[in-house]
């Protein structure tokens, strides 16, 4: 009987692990070329994970600064919005941010004392909604491109794939910072 229980437990563990692995498989998102579809998968996965991490924060948690040199979670999410908007407009539309776009979306491009004064007092959902609007525009723009464009050079040593990898990498880095700040939130 003991052996049967052990085998059943082992079977359940193996089955659970196989389900977990099936859920953690990278597949290109349909409607995009192969390489862009994989990048879209990664961008969306990171955005979902960050959103899950912050979506229930209250105002004091969104604006919390653990020291004078730190950034708030709201500022970090807005920084992700600014970064994506900048690269989206530069690479997918071939232009620079307008003055209005800079005020609305680019405010956290450089996290500094100026942005700390501006980026506070708004609920986390405000930043998440902005990010969703920017992301939808990014996804629509990427659908119009193909892998040949993705691999093409913007300038010597920089291609569009690297730029969007940088946007994805940026999200991963700031996801870690957000986790650190959440661990320091007052009880």
N, C-alpha and C positions, 0 to 999 in steps of 0.2 A: 504494500500500500504506500509506504514511504517513497519507493522508487517511482510509482505512478504519479504521486503528487509532484515529485521533482521534475519528471518528464513533462507533466502538464504545465508547470511553472516555466520551464525552459521553452516550451512551445509558445506560450503566451508572450514571453519576452522576445523571442525571435520574430514572432508575428508582428508585435508592436514595433520593433526596430525596422522591419521591412516596410511597414506603413509609414513610419517616419521618413525613411529614405525616399519613398515614393513622393512624399510631400516636399522634399527638398531637392527637387530635380530642376535644373535650369533648362527651360525650353523657350525658344524665341516666341514672342507674342505674335499671334496671327495678324495679318494685315500689314506687316513690315517685312523688309528684306531680312535675310538671316542674321547678319551682324547687328543691324539696327534693332531687330526684334529681341536679340539677347540683351542689348543695352537697355531697351525699354523694360524688359523683365527686371533687370537689376535696379533701375531707377525707381520703378513702381514698388518693388520689394522694400527698398530702403525707406521710401516715403511712407509706406504702410507701417513699417516698424517704428519710425519716429512718431507718426501720428498716434499709434497705439500707446506709446510712451508718454505723450503729453496731453492727450485729448481731454482728460478729466481734471487738469490743473485749475485751481482757482486763481483769482487775480493776484493775490500776494505771492503765490508760487510762480506764476508766469513772469512776474517782475522781480523776483528775488535775486539779490546780488550777495554772494557770500563774502566778498571783499570789494574794495574800491576799484580793483583792476579787472574784476570778473565781468562777464556778460550774463544777462538774464537768459532764461530759456526762450522767452518771447523774442529777444534780440537774435538769438541763434537761429530760430526758425525763420525769422524775417531775413536773416543773412542768407539762408538757403533759397528763399524766394528771390532775393536780389541777385544772387549768383546765377540761378537758373534763368531768370529774366534777361540778364545781361547776355549770356551765351546764346540763348534762344534767339534774341533779336539780332545779335552779331552774325550767328552762323546760319540761321534759317531764313532770316529776312534780309540779311546783308546790309544792315544799317546800324546806327548807334541809337541809344535810348534818347527819346525826346526829353525836353525839360520836364514835362508833366510825368512821363514814365520814370524819370530819375527821382522825382519827389515821391511818387507813389510806391515804386518798386525798387529803386536803387538806393534808398536811404540807408540800408545796412550793408552795402557793398563792402565798405571798410568799417569794421567794428571799431568805433573810437568814442571819445568823450561826447562828440556831437550826436552820434547816433544813440548813445545812452540816454541823452536828454529827450530825444524824440520818441524812442521806442519803449514806451511804457504806458500803462493805463488802459490798455486794450486787452480784451479777453483772448485767450489762446485760440479760440475759434476764428477770430479775426485774421490771424496769421495763417491758420490752416486753410481758410477760405481763399485767401490771396494765393497761397501755394497751389491750391487746386485749380484756380483759374489759369495761372501761369502754366501748370502741368498740362492742362487740356490743350492749350495753344502749342506747347512743345510737342505733344503727341500728334496733333494734327499736322504740324510742320514736318516731323520725322516721317510720317506716312508718305509724304510727297518725295522723299529721298530714297536712294538705293545704296547698296554696298560700295559701288564704284565711287559715288560722292563721298561716302563715309571714309573711305581710304584716301581720298584726294587731299593734296597739300593745301593748307591755308597760306602757309609761308614755310620757308626752309625748316624742316624738322618738326613741323606741327601739322597734323591732319585733323579732320573733323572727329574721327574716332577718339583721338587723344583728348580733345576738348570735352566730349561728352563723358569720357572716362573720368576726367577731372571733376565734372559736375557730380558724378556718382561717388567718387572718392571723397569729395567735399561733404556729402551727406553722411557717409560712413564716419568720417572724422568727427563731425559735429554731433552725431548720434552718441558717440562716446562721451563728449563733453556734457551733453544733456543728461546722460545717466549719472555722471559725477555730480552735477548740480542737484539733481533730484535726491541723491544720497546725502546732500548737505542741507536740504530744506529743513527749516525748524519744525519741530513736532507740534 
